């Protein structure tokens, strides 16, 4: 069986992962925006987003292997990303870098910039298959 690079790069798992990552970028952007908007709100607790660890966990559950007979249990059929979602939580952070709450405006601005870079990459990667089809002259 020949290695299918296009399916590996743009297959269902990869596409689903990119779309989930875009959702996580949007969620993270909202959380960071809330943090920035509440930088001077006394007692406000900053929000964080958990996503990457959940993806790693889902990928670790994938069983590696192959079958050599039709009756064998399916192995290596991909990962189930349908149940993986970005979650917003309040970290247990007792420090008050802003002296009003636990939001540090410099850190939040850096996180926003990092999230924007990740978002741009994900959008470009999600669009790459269309460019690939255009180069080949085929419509998808």
Secondary structure, DSSP 8 states (H G I E B T S, - for coil): ----HHHHHHSHHHHHHHHHHHHHHHHHHHHHHHHHHTTTSTT----EEE-HHHHHHHHHTS-----SSTTS---S-----TT---EEE-------TTSSSS--HHHHHHHHHHHHHHHHHHHHHHHHHHHHHHHHT---
